[in-house]
Each structure stands twice: as structure tokens, then as C-alpha cells.
Amino acid sequence: MSNARYLAACIFALWFGIVAFFMLLNRALDLEVYFVLGLIGLLVLVVLVDSPFVQPRSMRRIKVLIAMGVAVFGYIVVMKVMEIIGS
């Protein structure tokens, strides 16, 4: 595993830690918000690390993970809209 991958993994873990810290500091623990902020961090990280010419197998797997994350995000949005309409 190259140094760039280790650096990307450390930055991603640091992002999740920062998000968790501020959520605890604000006393607003919400798994949905944590998931969405983590997905945003992953998207930003992939845009910064992705190479336009060569795509390793790990990057393809991460993009599949992102697609699943976007699907879950869509589900969260639909459920929130249904919650607003229902009340």
C-alpha cells in the first residue's frame, strides 16, 4: 500500500473524528448527519486522490461504495420528506 493511500486513510479517519468531536461538543448525536458528513468527506477525498488516466482496483471498489452511500443518502432524504409531509 502506497504512502498516498495511507495518507488518504488517515485524512478520512481524521475527518470522521472531527465530525464526531463537533457533534459531541454540540450534544447533537445524529447517525444520519454523521453518515452524510462522512459521505461528503469520502467524496471530496476521492475527487482529490482519483487519477484521470489510471484507475486501480481499489478506486473502483471505493466508487461502488460511494454509489451505495448515495443510495442510502437518497433513502434518508425520501424518509425525511415523508416525515415532513406526514406531520
Secondary structure, 3 states (H helix, E strand, C coil): CCHHHHHHHHHHHHHHHHHHHHHHHCCCCCHHHHHHHHHHHHHHHHHHHCCCCCCCHHHHHHHHHHHHHHHHHHHHHHHHHHHHHHC
